[in-house]
Amino acid sequence: MIVIWYLALVALLFFGAHICKRGTWNEENMSFAQTKNFLGFCAVIIVFHHISQDTCASWLNPRYIRHGLDIFVTAGYPMVAMFLFCSGFGLYKSAKAKPDFFKRFLPAHLIPILIPTVLTTAVYIGFRIWRGVSLAYDFPFAVNGHSTYHPYIWFVPCIILLYILFYIGFGLFKKDKIGIAVVAVGTALYILFCIVFGYGTWWFNTAHMFLVGILAAKYEDRLLAKSKKHYVRRLVITLILFPILWFLGNNAGGIYLSVFHHPYDDVYGYRCELVSCIFQILYTFVFVSMYYLLSLKIKLGNRALSFFGKFTLELYLVHGIFIHMFGFFMIKEGIKPVYYIENVTLFTLVVFALAIPIAWGLSLLDKKVGKMLRKKPEKKAEL
């Protein structure tokens, strides 16, 4: 039955797709509509990624491992890389196209992020209180893995920081060189902070793609021209690097663990993660490059993709609630869930069935708030 989900994903991505004829190109491959369609698909893959981590990841208690979605265990970070790339690309293009883009920029962009974040975090806190799990605060400057009340909240401080850096660099200074420098230095400091204080590599292995998106937008014409001219060569190189860097970025079959891991020292294990992270960073370049090249020849688009593209952040923040309600534990291993659904196919169906309408409802609230914040104040009539 699990095969149904793979078939559904193929249909979701390619139904209604248009393949360009030889010598023709999809000139709108980085348009708002096209990227939103693909990001809708990325959001769905992230849900499968988190479901797989609670059903078939190698680090789980063998008693609860149920195979079927194994391919998604390492599929999360390239999807996030795509989100950050498109965010950087879209913000830069919008800033250049709209003279008043930076008016009320921070409240208009940050408050719609904070609304679903606060609401979903409140649910997780409620879970903790209900199940008697400690509400102890994890100090940001402690050197550890940094557990959070919301298990997938790491993306929120990352994107908020990047938005603030973009506002400072491009909104206050209004020069591309300064803007790029501010985002680059700020991103580097964020990555260094995460490494120094032992944050999990997922906190920082995709942050650089926001800057890459800005650069791709700035040099879009040059990028498009060279991609067309050297299309076959670039696509072949990308397709060759794709499986190699994926393998190296996922511990190379356990090689890094055997070299760096020491059973009595977590530092060795973290070194192993950092080695993998270097290749994960390289892999994100290849993944986004592959999307860019393929999108020049394949135009994606259907109602389902468009629908999912409207509430990607909300789906990301909401779906974990139901993974914890119906997975083998709630909040932490050893705490019983509301109801344990052992069948992977049914578990996946329940998570999506409950998360989609709630995430969509939250998105309507976010869009309404965002629209109000962007609305220009009416000018008072002169007496």
C-alpha positions in Angstrom: 0.0 0.0 0.0 2.9 2.4 0.6 3.5 2.5 -3.2 0.4 4.6 -3.4 2.2 7.5 -1.9 5.1 7.3 -4.4 2.6 7.3 -7.3 0.7 10.2 -5.7 3.9 12.2 -5.5 4.8 11.6 -9.1 1.3 12.6 -10.1 1.4 15.7 -7.9 4.7 16.9 -9.4 4.2 16.1 -13.1 0.4 16.2 -13.7 -0.2 19.1 -16.1 3.6 19.6 -16.7 4.6 21.0 -20.1 7.9 19.9 -21.7 9.5 22.5 -24.0 10.4 21.5 -27.5 14.0 21.4 -28.7 15.3 24.9 -29.0 12.7 26.4 -26.8 12.8 27.2 -23.1 10.7 27.9 -20.1 11.5 31.5 -19.7 9.4 31.8 -16.6 11.2 29.1 -14.7 11.9 31.4 -11.8 8.6 33.2 -11.9 6.5 33.5 -8.7 3.9 31.0 -9.9 6.4 28.4 -11.1 8.5 28.5 -7.9 5.4 28.5 -5.7 4.3 25.4 -7.4 7.6 23.6 -6.8 7.8 24.9 -3.2 4.4 23.4 -2.6 5.8 20.0 -3.6 8.9 20.6 -1.4 6.6 21.2 1.6 4.9 17.9 1.0 8.3 16.2 0.8 9.3 17.7 4.1 6.2 16.2 5.7 7.2 12.8 4.3 10.7 13.4 5.6 9.5 14.0 9.1 7.1 11.0 9.0 10.0 8.8 7.8 12.2 10.0 10.6 9.5 8.7 13.0 8.9 5.4 11.2 12.1 4.1 9.6 15.2 6.1 10.5 18.1 4.0 11.5 18.5 5.7 14.9 15.0 4.7 16.1 14.2 1.9 18.6 14.1 -1.2 16.4 10.8 -2.1 18.0 9.2 0.8 16.2 10.9 0.8 12.8 8.5 0.3 9.9 10.0 0.6 6.5 8.4 2.1 3.4 9.4 5.7 3.4 13.1 5.2 3.8 14.0 7.3 0.8 12.7 10.4 2.6 14.9 10.1 5.7 17.5 12.4 4.3 15.3 14.4 1.9 14.5 17.3 4.2 17.5 19.7 3.9 17.6 20.0 0.1 13.9 21.0 0.2 14.7 23.7 2.8 17.6 24.8 0.6 15.1 25.4 -2.2 12.9 27.5 0.1 15.8 29.7 1.2 17.1 30.0 -2.4 13.6 31.1 -3.7 13.2 33.5 -0.7 16.5 35.3 -1.5 15.7 35.3 -5.2 12.1 36.6 -4.7 13.0 39.3 -2.2 15.8 40.8 -4.4 13.5 40.9 -7.5 10.7 42.4 -5.5 13.0 45.0 -3.9 14.1 46.1 -7.4 10.6 46.1 -8.9 8.7 47.9 -6.1 9.9 51.4 -5.0 8.1 51.2 -1.6 9.0 47.6 -1.0 10.9 48.2 2.3 8.1 50.3 3.9 6.7 48.2 6.8 9.0 45.4 5.5 9.8 43.8 8.9 6.3 43.7 10.4 4.7 42.6 7.1 7.2 39.7 6.7 7.8 38.7 10.3 4.4 38.8 11.9 2.8 36.3 9.5 5.7 34.0 10.4 5.3 34.5 14.1 1.6 33.9 14.2 1.6 30.2 13.2 4.9 29.7 15.1 3.4 31.0 18.4 0.2 29.1 18.0 1.8 25.7 17.1 4.5 26.1 19.8 1.6 26.7 22.3 0.2 23.3 21.3 3.6 21.6 21.9 3.9 23.3 25.3 0.4 22.0 26.0 1.5 18.5 25.1 4.4 18.8 27.5 2.2 20.0 30.4 -0.4 17.2 29.6 2.3 14.5 29.6 4.4 15.8 32.4 7.4 16.6 30.2 9.8 19.2 31.6 9.4 22.8 30.4 13.1 23.6 31.2 14.5 26.3 28.9 17.4 25.3 26.7 19.9 28.2 27.0 21.0 29.3 23.5 24.6 29.7 24.5 24.9 26.2 25.9 27.0 23.7 24.0 24.5 21.0 23.2 22.0 19.8 20.6 19.5 22.5 21.5 16.1 20.8 21.9 13.2 23.2 21.5 9.6 23.2 22.5 8.6 23.0 18.9 10.7 20.2 17.2 10.8 21.9 13.8 11.1 25.5 14.9 14.8 25.9 13.9 13.7 27.3 10.5 11.9 30.3 12.0 14.9 32.0 13.7 17.0 31.3 10.7 14.6 32.9 8.2 13.8 35.8 10.5 17.5 36.5 10.8 18.0 36.4 7.0 15.0 38.7 6.5 16.5 41.2 9.0 19.9 41.0 7.3 18.2 41.6 3.9 16.4 44.6 5.3 19.6 46.1 6.8 21.7 45.4 3.7 19.3 46.3 0.9 16.7 48.4 2.7 18.8 50.7 4.8 22.0 51.0 2.7 20.2 50.5 -0.7 23.4 49.4 -2.5 23.8 45.9 -3.8 27.4 45.5 -2.8 26.7 46.5 0.8 23.5 44.4 0.8 25.3 41.3 -0.4 28.2 41.9 2.1 25.8 42.3 5.0 23.9 39.1 4.2 27.1 37.2 3.5 28.8 38.3 6.8 25.6 37.8 8.8 25.1 34.3 7.4 28.7 33.3 8.1 28.4 34.6 11.7 25.2 32.6 12.1 26.8 29.4 10.9 29.8 30.0 13.1 27.5 30.6 16.1 25.7 27.3 15.4 29.0 25.4 15.1 30.6 26.9 18.3 27.6 26.2 20.4 26.9 22.7 19.1 23.6 23.2 17.3 22.6 20.3 15.0 23.8 20.7 11.5 20.3 21.1 10.2 20.2 24.5 11.8 22.8 25.9 9.4 23.5 23.5 6.4 21.1 25.4 4.1 21.4 29.1 5.4 23.8 30.0 2.6 21.2 29.4 -0.1 19.4 32.6 0.8 22.5 34.5 -0.4 22.8 32.3 -3.4 19.2 33.2 -4.3 20.0 36.9 -4.1 23.1 36.5 -6.4 21.1 34.4 -8.8 18.5 37.1 -9.0 21.0 39.9 -9.4 22.8 38.1 -12.3 19.7 36.3 -13.7 20.2 37.4 -17.3 23.8 36.2 -17.3 22.9 32.9 -15.5 20.0 32.2 -18.0 22.2 32.9 -21.0 25.0 30.7 -19.9 22.7 27.9 -18.8 21.1 27.9 -22.3 24.4 28.0 -24.1 26.0 25.2 -22.0 22.8 23.4 -21.1 23.8 19.8 -21.9 27.2 20.1 -20.3 25.9 21.6 -17.1 23.0 19.1 -16.8 25.4 16.1 -17.2 27.8 17.5 -14.6 24.9 18.1 -12.2 23.5 14.7 -12.7 26.9 13.1 -12.1 27.5 15.1 -8.9 24.0 14.6 -7.6 24.4 10.9 -6.3 28.0 11.4 -5.3 27.4 14.4 -3.0 24.2 12.8 -1.7 26.2 9.8 -0.6 29.1 11.8 0.9 26.6 14.1 2.6 24.9 11.2 4.3 27.9 9.8 6.2 29.1 7.9 3.2 27.7 4.6 4.3 29.1 5.0 7.9 32.7 5.9 6.9 32.8 9.1 8.9 31.4 7.5 12.0 34.1 4.8 11.9 36.8 7.5 11.5 35.6 10.2 13.9 33.3 8.6 16.3 34.5 7.7 19.8 32.0 5.9 22.1 33.0 8.0 25.1 33.2 11.4 23.5 30.3 13.2 21.7 32.8 15.7 20.2 33.9 13.0 17.8 30.4 12.3 16.7 29.8 16.1 16.1 33.0 16.1 14.0 31.4 13.4 11.9 28.3 15.5 11.5 30.4 18.5 10.4 32.2 16.5 7.7 28.9 15.3 6.4 27.6 18.9 6.6 30.4 20.1 4.2 29.1 17.7 1.6 25.5 18.6 2.4 26.3 22.2 1.6 27.8 21.3 -1.7 24.8 19.0 -2.4 22.4 21.9 -1.9 24.2 23.8 -4.7 23.8 20.8 -7.0 20.1 20.2 -6.0 19.1 23.8 -6.7 21.2 23.8 -9.9 19.4 20.6 -11.1 16.0 22.2 -10.4 17.0 25.3 -12.3 18.3 23.4 -15.3 15.3 21.0 -15.5 12.8 23.9 -15.0 14.2 25.5 -18.1 12.7 22.5 -20.0 9.8 21.5 -17.8 7.1 23.9 -16.8 5.3 22.6 -13.7 1.8 23.5 -12.8 -1.5 22.1 -11.6 -4.2 23.0 -9.1 -2.8 20.7 -6.4 0.7 22.2 -6.6 -0.7 25.7 -6.6 -2.8 24.9 -3.6 0.1 23.5 -1.5 2.2 26.4 -2.5 -0.1 28.8 -0.7 0.6 27.6 2.8 4.0 26.0 2.8 5.2 27.6 6.1 2.0 26.7 7.9 2.1 23.1 6.7 5.7 22.9 7.9 4.8 24.1 11.4 1.5 22.2 11.8 2.2 18.7 10.5 4.5 17.7 13.4 1.7 18.1 15.9 0.0 15.1 14.3 3.2 13.1 13.9 3.6 13.4 17.7 0.0 12.6 18.4 -0.1 9.4 16.4 3.5 8.3 16.2 5.1 5.9 18.7 5.9 8.7 21.1 4.7 12.2 22.1 7.4 14.8 22.5 10.0 12.4 23.7 10.5 8.6 23.6 8.8 6.8 26.4 5.8 9.2 26.5 2.7 7.5 25.0 0.9 9.3 22.1 -2.8 10.0 21.9 -3.1 6.9 19.7 -0.3 4.9 18.1 -1.0 4.2 14.4 1.4 1.4 13.4 0.4 1.2 9.7 2.7 3.6 7.8 0.2 4.2 5.0 -2.6 5.1 7.4 -0.3 7.1 9.6 0.7 9.2 6.6 -2.9 9.7 5.5 -4.0 10.8 9.0 -1.1 13.3 9.3 -1.9 14.9 5.9 -5.7 14.8 6.4 -5.5 16.7 9.7 -2.6 19.0 8.9 -3.7 20.3 5.5 -7.0 22.0 6.5 -5.5 23.5 9.7 -2.5 24.8 7.9 -4.7 26.2 5.1 -6.9 28.0 7.7 -3.8 29.4 9.4 -2.5 30.7 6.1 -5.7 32.6 5.5 -5.2 34.4 8.8 -1.5 35.1 8.0 -2.4 36.5 4.6 -5.0 38.7 6.0 -2.6 40.1 8.6 0.1 40.5 6.0 -2.2 42.4 3.7 -3.2 44.7 6.5 0.4 45.4 7.4 1.3 46.1 3.8 -1.7 48.4 3.2 -0.8 52.0 2.7 -2.3 54.4 5.2 -4.9 56.7 3.8 -3.8 60.3 3.4 -5.7 62.8 5.5 -7.7 65.3 3.5 -6.2 68.7 3.5 -8.3 71.4 5.1 
